[in-house]
């Protein structure tokens, strides 16, 4: 395959995935040979060759985050995709291939591609895409998302009078994002300045979009050039967390509340490393644990205590159920604090977090 210049008119035919948000659209000036094993964050141009369970993609073309346009895929759709990993109960595990595989799987609405080890989503086969080449700059350098993003220090910044609430959960689909949204909405209605971020996870703008418009400022790991934090490494994940929170601090007032979601479950190594970091622990006002089941809630409470978080507040699918609340009181603690992310009165939620002043 030869190096091929990309005319601007050709780019207009592409779906620019939200995973590539850190890279300007016009930066893709060359189509480079796909002649080596990909790395996480590598940008590629792919063509849909077989439609499976992934049929809609978040398209950034012509707009900036948090805005995006869901785009239905058809055979032949051209996508600015990004290599990245993923794992989850419903999806299984997806890895970045160790060779230049000509056909790979599209596994996230944010536009991530990789190789699925197994697949369990509604018993449908994965969506397959053909790799046409790496996307490169005018200097013929491959565009990797991790080389982009804002120039923000990973050294923890003083947060002044700001408060930090971290929302973590037992696993995927436990109710973390809904818990964040409930907290943000309650603070907004109480007249508090609130800024929000998703510090770990897989590129998926739909989640972050739920933090708008009540949050005064919103960011996430994708804006920092990281397509997925699965397998990122513990030190890198802690550094990323501090960069994300430093961005919140830089874009908020002294009395703001920072709400930060850690999207991967608490047993994820990157999530555990962030929570175990001494600076994170000392500067966190409150941890919320979202859970889908009482056994997971009990285990999560135990892990959080080991990490130095004695009194978490609970939420998630379990605590949105009356029966779940009764089980929590019986098996976790009679004085366990929890809220229903769907119907909890905002004033009571603000009071629960001690933020009524």
Buried (B, 14 or more C-beta within 10 A) or exposed (E): EEEBEBEEEBBEEBBBBBBBBBBEBEBBBBBBBBEEEBEBBBBBBBBBBBBBBBBEBBBBBEEEBBEBEEBEBEEEBBBBBBBBBBBBEEBBBBBBBEEBBEBBBBBBBBBBBBBBEEBEBEEEEBBBBBBBBBBBBEEEEBBBBBEBBEEBEBEBBEBEEBBBBBBBBBBBBBBBBBBBBBBBBBBBEBEBBBBBBBBBBBBBBBBBBBBBEBBBBBBBBBBBBBBBBBBBEBEBBBBBBBBBBBBBBEEBEEEBBBBBBBBBBBEBBBBBBBBBBEEBBEBBBBBBBBBBBBEBBBBBBEBBEEBBBEEBBBBBBBBBBEEBBEBBEEEBEEEBBBBBBEEBEBEEBBEBBEBEE
